[in-house]
């Protein structure tokens, strides 16, 4: 079992979700996130003054998957989020020790699926 | 001291005004007092129509997404000023040419700019108002008509292109079309009746909106794989506030269109106007509840406006029963039209087409059905609807296409996804708040 955490551009979320659906990955958590990476920031202006917005809006995806879904999941996120520009985001993959479905008490791969 | 000074000034001003039009013994005549009362009501009505612009701004902002909020507010703020200025410059002369017809009774022009005609500040100009009030009241109508379009093209139209379109439309198309009926043109001669502008204001705006929607195409993500995906507005409280503001303004829009404070006529118009709005809300509630299983607030808000648009053409010549019938149909029609336009893949974020175009047409035809004046026939009303439809839609489509081919009319896909607030203005509407910018 792996936990996949990805940060992507907010406006790409929809296409990421679609790409995941195509690969039969339906379970996903999304949170709003602020972050700073290589993109550094952008400029807004307010009443004539320039504001550098350093922390950019991103969305954070968390997807817990069984081993066989790791590769499709990564492919889907890349397919949906990639524009080729700086700021497209990152994907982190980590080991997942345990997963328990609260309603039934199932554990492990059954609980994820 | 300061209060004393102020009182003296007020006294001097009142004295001067009194001298200007008092009779021999220094007392105003009954006719002059009446004229003042009429003119005051017309100025109040003008202010009510003015505040409708805030109503439109609130409705359109509420029914669209937070990421396009600055852009919508910007458009709704600048359009009234463009409308009033162009109307002062050329629109007023085009719309009310008086005797100065250039081509049949199709095109006339009284002249550029504003200048007080002889007796323009007295009842010799019009029994109900001065030249100045007349101009400002009509200018507010022009501004309202231009504002209708902004909601329909929201969330994807380029700011510069939209401003150019609106300026041309409100400066030339709106007043020229208006002159055919209100300016004493060919449709007015044929007894085409549009009391306060179901067609002349709302449909004219609606046809422009339809052309815009067709040229622009739907927002990204609205119609996917043959399915209709809703794009939720971000503030229904704001939309509700806007509808109440418009409802309030409509008392001036219709009530002022009597063009005087004639007690019987104005109060009757207020009653028919309000009855239609109330019934339309009930009708849209019923239809929305039946079709969608639960009553949709945005449909009821559209329903209220639909009832108001529909009664606008005949508010002075239908019975209370007639206004109830007009409102009932309007309320049902608006809900069905919202679904219908979606089926046709015409993406209208705020329902401007369903409210202003569809119900502008319905209200105009309804004068022929429910009007108590025999000269207003269904045939003439239909002729009017067709003429305005053809002229306004074609000119709007042409202007939009020309802008599309030169400047471009639609923002890039990237900008649309990120929001027009950052793209067009470099600003956010809700600084410091965390909004879901993936919507």
HADDOCK unambig.tbl for C-alpha pairs under 7 A between the chains (distance, minus, plus):
assign (segid A and resid 10 and name CA) (segid B and resid 437 and name CA) 5.97 0.50 0.50
assign (segid A and resid 10 and name CA) (segid B and resid 438 and name CA) 4.35 0.50 0.50
assign (segid A and resid 11 and name CA) (segid B and resid 417 and name CA) 5.46 0.50 0.50
assign (segid A and resid 11 and name CA) (segid B and resid 418 and name CA) 5.99 0.50 0.50
assign (segid A and resid 11 and name CA) (segid B and resid 438 and name CA) 4.74 0.50 0.50
assign (segid A and resid 13 and name CA) (segid B and resid 438 and name CA) 6.38 0.50 0.50
assign (segid A and resid 32 and name CA) (segid B and resid 436 and name CA) 6.93 0.50 0.50
assign (segid A and resid 44 and name CA) (segid B and resid 426 and name CA) 4.75 0.50 0.50
assign (segid A and resid 44 and name CA) (segid B and resid 427 and name CA) 5.61 0.50 0.50
assign (segid A and resid 45 and name CA) (segid B and resid 426 and name CA) 5.87 0.50 0.50
assign (segid A and resid 45 and name CA) (segid B and resid 427 and name CA) 6.08 0.50 0.50
assign (segid A and resid 46 and name CA) (segid B and resid 427 and name CA) 6.68 0.50 0.50
